[in-house]
Amino acid sequence: MVKSVPYHPFLIEQLKDSVYAAGYLALFLNEQEEGDLDIGIFPSALKEVFEALGEPNMSTDEAKLHLEKLDGLLSQNGMATIYALANWLNTLGLQLTVAVDAGDEEISASAVELVEVAKV
């Protein structure tokens, strides 16, 4: 009989691949744009990516401050939030980007030209 693997440790291991982590966050953002996702889930996804990419590379104090910064920026409104999130993601080696909406047309990820919003 095949043993099941606990989901959270498996997810964190997968998220250690920054390409996977970027796709994971993009999935949540795309679902949010389509109205298919509760906005409360995205902060959890950010914290999971942090656990995989940031926490192992930071001291305990740095990790605590970085999570506090996330909580603070998610409670903000307006344009400052976008730039703060871009900066927060950059610390994890990720970038906040914008892609062309293909609508109903299916195109591959390699065909989408990404425009960098913020690189700090």
PyMOL commands that set and color helices and strands:
alter all, ss='L'
color gray80, all
select helices_A, chain A and resi 7-15+18-33+41-57+60-74+79-91+109-111
alter helices_A, ss='H'
color red, helices_A
select strands_A, chain A and resi 96-99+114-118
alter strands_A, ss='S'
color yellow, strands_A
deselect
rebuild
show_as cartoon
